[in-house]
């Protein structure tokens, strides 16, 4: 999935394993600070940490 400001947050949430749109928005913001063009460019470990970080702040918001 291409990383850009117009990413489909619903699709990104599914790519995260069924996260909320709020979590997907956080992940999109974090991804844009990285120097990679696609979500597939991250290792499994890197992706898992990014998803966890995006999920931490969302408890109780959705």
C-alpha positions as CSV (number, residue, x, y, z in Angstrom):
1,X,0.0,0.0,0.0
2,X,1.4,3.4,-1.0
3,X,2.1,5.8,1.9
4,X,0.6,9.2,1.3
5,X,-1.7,11.8,2.9
6,X,-4.7,10.5,0.9
7,X,-4.4,6.9,2.1
8,X,-7.7,5.1,2.5
9,X,-7.9,4.9,6.3
10,X,-10.5,2.0,6.2
11,X,-8.2,0.0,4.0
12,X,-5.2,0.8,6.2
13,X,-7.2,-0.2,9.3
14,X,-7.8,-3.6,7.6
15,X,-4.1,-3.8,6.7
16,X,-3.4,-3.3,10.4
17,X,-5.5,-6.4,11.3
18,X,-8.9,-4.8,11.9
19,X,-7.9,-1.6,13.7
20,X,-10.2,1.4,14.1
21,X,-10.0,4.4,11.7
22,X,-8.6,6.5,14.6
23,X,-5.7,4.0,14.9
24,X,-5.2,4.0,11.1
25,X,-5.0,7.8,11.2
26,X,-2.3,7.6,13.8
27,X,-0.4,5.0,11.8
28,X,-0.7,7.0,8.6
29,X,0.8,10.0,10.4
30,X,3.6,7.9,11.7
31,X,4.3,6.3,8.3
32,X,4.6,9.7,6.7
33,X,7.6,10.5,9.0
34,X,9.5,7.4,7.7
35,X,11.5,7.3,4.5
36,X,9.6,4.4,2.9
37,X,7.2,4.6,0.0
38,X,5.0,1.6,0.8
39,X,3.8,-0.3,3.8
40,X,5.4,-3.5,2.4
41,X,8.8,-1.9,2.8
42,X,8.7,-2.4,6.5
43,X,9.8,-5.7,8.1
44,X,7.3,-7.7,10.1
45,X,8.8,-6.6,13.3
46,X,8.8,-2.9,12.3
47,X,5.2,-3.1,11.2
48,X,4.1,-4.8,14.4
49,X,5.7,-2.1,16.5
50,X,4.1,0.7,14.4
51,X,0.7,-0.9,14.7
52,X,1.1,-1.3,18.5
53,X,2.3,2.3,18.8
54,X,-0.7,3.6,16.8
55,X,-3.1,1.4,18.9
56,X,-1.8,2.5,22.3
57,X,-3.3,6.0,22.4
58,X,-6.7,5.0,21.1
59,X,-8.2,3.0,24.0
60,X,-11.7,4.3,24.8
61,X,-11.9,6.6,21.8
62,X,-13.8,4.4,19.4
